[in-house]
Amino acid sequence: MPDLVLVLLVILIVVVIWRGPKTLPQIGAMLGRGVKAAREEANQIRTDRTDRDDRGSGDDADKPPAP
C-alpha cells in the first residue's frame, strides 16, 4: 500500500511539472466526474441485479416465459 501512495505522489509531481499548477483544478474535476460516473454505474448494476434476483430464482429467471 505505501508503494501505491508513492507512485501516485510521483505521478502528481510529474503532472504538475508537465501541465502546470493552473490545470490541476480542471484535472481534479475531470477525475471527480469520472469517479462519480463509475459509482453511479456500479450502483445501477447492483440495483439491476437485486431487482432480477427479487423477481425469481436464478434458474427460472433465465428461461423464457411459457406461451
Secondary structure, DSSP 8 states (H G I E B T S, - for coil): -HHHHHHHHHHHHHHHHHH-GGGHHHHHHHHHHHHHHHHHHHHHHHHHHHHHHHHS-HHHHHS----
